[in-house]
């Protein structure tokens, strides 16, 4: 964004927060007209880094959602420049949006109602046996990978400090373990 565009959008944001009702909606739409090419560009960039290439209509829709989210959380009196705020919050919104899509979706209730009660225990046993076959330095990384698949972020573990391996090996092995866990649960 050019400096004059940033100043204009920042001024409109300040006006937006001083209004209410239809006037506020009108001001929001005016801000959108100025910032939408940039929002669309930022959303495309963020999604492409996630290897997610969507159609133009979907990108515009996500851009609007990001814009509304960013505008809602924008603090005009703070020293954060508008483009930095909108890009960072768009990145955060998209990561929240993608975190709702689960990596593993195994419905054990269907199998339990069909009389296969031992299936859940078989999955746990397979995971336990796989972990036993790992060298000791990778066991905590495997646990972290397993816990990173949990829906609730507060339950997730990241014990990089406890792992006797480098950050790069930790990250790569955690990715591989997620794939293996996914495979073992889906078989």
N, C-alpha and C positions, 0 to 999 in steps of 0.2 A: 504494500500500500504506500502511496505517496504521502508525504508529510501533511499536505493540505487535506487529503482525504481522512487521515487519522484524526486531525484536529476537528474536522467537520463532524465525523462520526462520534467522537468523544463529546462534543458539544450537544449533539442530538441525544446522546445517552443521558446526559445530565438533565436535559429537558424532559426526556421520557420518564425519569423517576419523579419528576415534580408534577406530573399529570396523573389523571385517573380516567377509567372508563373508556369511552370511544376515542377520546383525544389521545390517550395513551396507546391504544391500538393503532391509530393513524400514525403516530410518531414512530411506533415499532416498525410499521410497514415502510415508512420513509427511510429508516435506518437500514432495513433489509434491502431496499433498492440500491443503496450505496455499497453495501458490504457483500451482497450475494455472489458476485463473481469471485471474490476472495474466499468466501465460505465454501463454495463449490470446489474451488481449487484445493483448499486445505483438506476437505473431506476426501477428495480423490487421492491426494497424497497419502493421507493416513491409511485409507483403505488399501491402497496399492502396496504399502509396506506390509500389510497383513495378507497379501496375495488375494485380495477380495476385490474383484472387478465387477461392478454393478452397472445396470443400465442407467441412462441419463435421468429418467424419472425417479428412480430409487435414490440416486445421489442427491437430487434436488430435495427430495423428501427428508432424507437424513440431514442434509445441510440446514433445512429449516428447523428441524428438531434441535440440532446443535446450536443454531443461532438463538432460539428461544431459551435454551438452557444457559448459554453463555451470557445472554442479556440479563437473565434473571439473577445471575451471580456476579454481574459486573459491578464494581465499586468505583464510581467515577472519581472519588476523592483520593484513591490510592495511587501510588506512583507506577503501577504496572501499565505499560503501554497497551492500548486497545488491541492491536494485532497479536501481541504476545498472549494476552489473556484469552482472546477468542480461539487462537490456535491450540493453546494448552488445554482449555476446557473442552474444545471439540475432541481432542485426543482422549481426554478422560471420559467424555460422554460415549464415544464410540467404543472404548474399552468396556464400559459398563454395559453397553448395548450388546456387545459380543460375549460378555461373560454370562449372559442369560442363556446362550446356546450351549448346552452341555457337551462335554467331550465324550463322556460315557453315559449312555442311557440304557441301562439294563433294568427291565421290569421283572423283578423276581416274584412279584405277587402273582403274575400269570402262571409261572411255573409252579408256584406253591399251591395254587388252586387246582392244578392238573394232577396233583398227587406226587410231584417230584420235590419232596421236602429237602432232600439231601443236596440239591443243586447248589444252594447258597454255601453249604459247608464244603462242597467240592471246590468251588471257586476260591474260598479262603485257604483251603489246603494247598491248592496249586500255587497260590501266591506265596504261602509260607515256604513251600518246597523250593520255589524259585529263589526266594531270599536266602535260604540256607546254602544254595549253590554259589552265591556271590562271594567274592573276596570281602574281608571285613571292612576295608576302607569304603566300599560302595553300599554297605547296608543302610547307613543313615541317609544316603542319597536316595535309595530305593524307598525308604519310609517317607521322605519328603515328597517324592514323586507321587506316591500313593495318597498322601494327605492333600496334595495340591489339587486332586480331583474332587475334593469335597466342596459342596455348594457354599458353605459358610466360610468366609475368609478368616474369621477369628479362629477357626479350627485348623487352619493350614499351618504347616511347619516349614521353616527354612533354617536348617542347621548347617550352614556353610562353614561357620567357625569350627564346628565339631568335626567336619569332614577333613581327613588328612590329604585331600587332593586339591589341585588348583581350581580357581574359579571356572576356568574354561572347561576343564574335565568334569567338574560338578554340573555345569549347565548342560553340556552335551549328554552326559550320562542320564541326567534327569529327563531330558527329552526322550531319550531312547527307552528309559524305563516306563514312561507314560504310554508309549506305543505298545510295549510288551504287556503292560497291565491291561490295556484296552483289549489286546488280542486274547489274553487269558480269560478275561471276563465275557467276551463275546462268543467264545468257542462253544 
